[in-house]
Amino acid sequence: MTIEKISPKTVSTDSSPEEWRLVLKLVGLMAVANGRLTPEDMKAYQDQMMELRAVIDPTLVMTRRMIRDWFIYHKDELTDIIDGLQIDSELLTIFKEVRNFRHKFDVITAMVQVGIADGDYGRMEKVLIKKTILYWNIRNTEDDSDLQPYLTQHSVSAA
């Protein structure tokens, strides 16, 4: 058995550290969007970030503990963004930096999952989802079947 050295050619270049920081931030905003953080929100945040890691870059070293630690360290910043006036400029910065990101729909799905985790899909969570869809210009070319199971499973309307 030989150990193969990991080189830049064998590692996925699908995402950069900066893109991951912005995805952590965007999905993290959903966890604090309704003004409180429940254990369900934290679990959903960790679950969804692990799912995104598996989809976007399975070679990325990221654990549930690392995700939790990142969130705890940035929780006040995320809350300040939600409570402050800079939400739109912060979102524009994120969207500008990840405009060529190939996994936008996966990120939106993760955001919805975190938003509905505590059973309270509130106004700010809906606003974040709508703005993300609009800024990223996500078009519904088929029907609402992709996100609808998440929303109806938790008795939440898509609007």
N, C-alpha and C positions, 0 to 999 in steps of 0.2 A: 504494500500500500504506500503510495506516495502522497505527500502533501503538496498540493498545488498552491503556488503563491498567487494571491489575489492581486491582479493588476487592473489598471483603469479600463482595460479592454474587457475584463470579465465582470466588472461591477456595473450595475445599471446606472446610467447617467440620466435617468428619467426625472430626477428631482435633485435640487440643490439644498444645502442646509438652510439657506434663506427662504426657499419655498416651504420647507417643512416648518420653519418658525412661523411663517405667515398662516399656514394651514392650522397649526396648533392654536394660533391666536383667533382665527376666524371661527373655528369650531368651539373654542373656549368661550367666545362671546355668547354663544347660544346657551352655554351652561349657566351663565350669570344674568342672562337677559331678563328674566322675570323677577329679579331683585332678591332672590334667595338661592342658595346652593343646597340641594338635597343629596342624600346618599345615592339616590337613583340617577341624578344628574351626573355625579362624579363617576359612577359605574358606567353609565352610557358614554360619557366622554372617553374614558379609558378603552371601552370596548370598540368604539368607533375609530379611535386613533390606531388601535391595533389592527383593525380591519383595513383601514387606509394603508397602513404599513405593508400589510400582506398583498394588497392590490397594486400599490404604486412601486414599492421597492422591498421585496422580501429579504434582501440582503442587509437592509438597514438594521442596525442594532438599536432597538427601542423596546423597553419593557414597560409593563403597567406601572411599575414604581417610578421609572423615569418620567412617564407621562404625568403621574400624580404630582411628583416633585416640581415639574415645569409649571403645572397649573397652580399649585400652591404659591410658588414664587411670583407668578404673574397675576394672581387673582385680583389684587387691588388695582393694578393697571387696567385689567379687563373691566372691572366694575366702574372705574372712573370713565372709561370710554363710553360705556352704556349710559351712565348717569350724566355725562357731560354733553357739551355741544359739539365735540369733535368727532362724533360717530361717522358722519358722512365723509369727512376728510380722511379718517382712519380707514374706512372701507375703500375709498378711492385709491389710497396708497397700496392697500393689499391687492386690489384687483389689477392695478397697473403693473405691479411686480409679478403677478402670476397670470398675466393675460394669455400667455402661450402654454399654460399648464394643461396637460392632456386629460387630467382626471377631475375636471370641474363637476361633472354630474355625480361622481363618487363623493366629493366633498359636500355637495348640496344634500345628498342622501344622508351623510353622516350628521350634518347640521339638523336635519329634520328629526333623525333618531334621538339626538340629544335634546332637542326642543320638546319632544313628546314624552320623554322618559319619565317625568314626574307627574304625568297626567294633566298638566296645565300648559297648554299651547297658547300662550298669551300674546298680547298685542305686539310687544317688542320682538318676540321670537318670529312672529309672522312678518314683521317689517324687515328683519334681517334676511329672512328667506326670500322675500319679494325683491329686495334690493340686490341680493346676490344674483338671482335669476335675471333681473333686468341688466345689471352691470355686465354680467358675463354673456348676455344676449343668448340665453338658453331658450331655444324654441321647442315647442311641443309638436313634433312632426307626426306623432302617432296619436295616442290618446293618453289619458291620465293614469294608465295602468301601472307605470313604473313607481310613482310615489304613493298612489292611492292605497295600496295595501297597508302601508305604514300608518297612514292617516286614519283609515276606517277601522283598523285593528284597535286603535286607541280612542275611538269615538270622537275624532277631531275632524272638523271641516277643513278643506283645503284652502279656504279663503281666510 
